[in-house]
Amino acid sequence: MSHEWKIKSVLIFVVAAVMAMASIQFYGHRRYMIPIVSGPGVTKVVKLSEYYEGLKGTMADTNVFYLEGKEEGGKMLIMAHTHSNEPAAMLTALIFLENAIIDKGTLIIIPQFNNSGGRNTKPGDGYPLYFEIKTDWGSKKFRMGNRNASPLDQWPDPDVYIHYPDRQLLSYLDVRNTNRTWPGRPNGPLMEKVTYGAMEIMRKEKVDIALDIHGAETMFPVTNCIVAPEKSIRIATMTSLTVKAREGFDNHVEPSPSGFRGLSHREIGDYSDTLPFLLEAPLPFLDQPTGPKTVDLLLNGKDPFLLSLSKKGKLFVPYDETGWPMEKRVGQHCSVVLELMRQFSRKFPKRAIKVSNVPRYAEVVKNGVGHYLQNPEEADKDDVYYN
Ligand SMILES: [Zn+2]
């Protein structure tokens, strides 16, 4: 063998070894299941495919948890992990799922809405594959997902995504983004089937109010806010004013633009009787000018580049050396969800929804997120759901 061929062989072997190692890691990540303990309020668990059977057997199918009170009332749908790289949303959904007691009405919770996105990653940005939350009984490991569904589940992408039914031209990537594929259709791409399934829940179950929980860059103006269309804006405004006065944190209201299609806060309201709201908490991890995308940055939101940009007035949220820790983001989401529920119930007393045993902002900041997560090892096996 010539000298040149020896070097080539070694290089081919090294590249193949790196590819094999990465494949094993990505395969393990895609198959890793997160245990969820159904708490005292959960009365039934179904699959999204019960509402649209075209999802059955696909990676896009996901668990839908029902928490039904003894007393009839209104219905609220909570969706998290529309973007699976915004994990405060899922942790908020889990706090409700694992703790809430329903005194009146019904909560329907989909903690991993874009289940395919939750099994995708962003290697080009150096995303961590997992992160852990410290709890009172050890730590709980979660998959870190991506904004878009995995191309393994929906492929190929078009050159341009033509939104259905408005025919607005969107980025090709948005065909895998479940916050651009609303209201969806049964015979569209897989992610349109996911949003169609959720629309079917809202129409069939007569859901009064739907919340889509997210996180957004600190350099993006639509952050730390409630996005609401005209029909929801009064309840959003009362919620924003109340959490500011009573709990001391800012969460302004952004009107949902009517000319930008495919978004949950726009299409849900236009295609059903449900009142939609989209919740954003600041997420420094998503900002572009940061250091490496580490688990620490994801959990504590501390970054020296953002700190210097904040001093130059470039951020849309207050930012100091304390960053934006997970407990602050999840705490805000918990309080905003509870306050939206209270404001809706005041306006529509016959459709009231009353929930107890869910912490508010100050409690989550004080005790940490993990304090409210149940230990799947100690729970009854029938109460643990994997997703
Ligand atoms: Zn998002």
Residues whose N, C-alpha, C, O or C-beta is under 5 A from the ligand:
A	BS01	ZN	H83 E86 H214 G215
